[in-house]
Amino acid sequence: MKETASKSLLIERRDASLVLTLNRPGKRNALSPEIYDGLLNGLELAQAEDSIANIVIQGAEGFFCAGGDLNALAERAALPRDKREQRIQALHDVVRAVRTCRKPVIAAIEGGAAGAGASLALAADMIVAATDAYFRMAYVKVGLVPDGGATASLLRALPPQKVAEIFLLGEPISALRLAQFGIVNRIAATGGALGLALKLGEELATGALGAQSEILAMLDSAADLAFDDQMDREKQLMASALGGAEAAEGIAAFMKRRKPEFDGLAATASNCSG
């Protein structure tokens, strides 16, 4: 299945994965209102279709995303403050929708992910990157500060001194280095990020999709809740899972030393929300 959400955002079904492609290669897939709308629509489509197990986000023609279009940013600088905030909020709505999606989101990175493009990639649950790919937060080079949740995303994964270096110097950091830090999950040969991301999506699709959904919700709340509150949440969700069809199948398969068959057992309540 192939569907075009807009010229700037392509939607394609690849087995159990829904591939969302940022499609402004002439501008290195810089973000735009059309891309924001397309990403939100794609996440909603994944929510509505039970046979979609996960979402892969990539950029067209060998580059993930250059972030904000500087020409558009220059025009935006002349707007009143409330209008500037509205434009930034549009990015934040997309980042929040990716972060809170109840189906796994995988970013497939070729070339580079810069500025808000890096923020979008960091919002994904897992990242697959080509061996020569890089991330760059060069806001400071043009007198700007990060947006799209980039500071929070990196501070959850790296020491504050390293995060300060990334943002204050604005220099590229390789995907290989980020893999050493545990931020990038898989490294692919150049041109192979999408294929490896889809392979990861196939592996996820054979698992317990309802449990995956609840795990993502638990991970999202863990950063904000107090430890005891998070343990209470784990208790509630674990108790529910224990009474579910996926657990019954998984435990039975383990006891009988066979591979579990989770297909069709996922809770229908899994969804993506912004």
WOPE-V811404 format. One line per field, one symbol per residue. psi: psi as a letter, one per 20 degrees, with the letter a starting at -180 (. if undefined). burial: b if it has 16 or more other C-alpha atoms within 10 Angstrom, else e. A space follows every 10 residues. Layout:
psi=???
burial=???
This chain:
psi=pppogrhioq pppnciqopo opmmhhkkkq qrhhgggggg hghhghghoh iohrppprqq ljpfpicqoh ghhghhhiqq ghhghghhhg ghhgghhghj pjqppppooq eqoqchhhgg ghiqhqppqq hjqrqpmkgh hkkrqqajjg ggghhihqqh hhgggghhhk qqpqhgghhh ijhphqprqp ijggghghgh hgghhianhg hgghgghghh hhhhqqghhh hggggghggg hhjrhggggg gggghjlrpq nipiiqpiip rpq.
burial=eeeebeebbb bbbbebbbbb bbbbbeebbb bbeebbbbbb bbbbbbbeeb ebbbbbbbbb bbbbbbbbee eeeeeeeeee eeeeeeeeee bbbbbbbbbb bbbbbbbbbb bbbbbbbbbb bbbbbbbbbb bbbbbbbbbe eeeeeebbbb beebeeeeee eebeebbeeb bbebbbebbe eebbbbbbee bbbbebbbeb bbebbebbbb bbbbbbbbee ebeeeeeeeb eebbeebeee beebbbbebb eeeeeeeeeb ebeeebbeeb bbbe
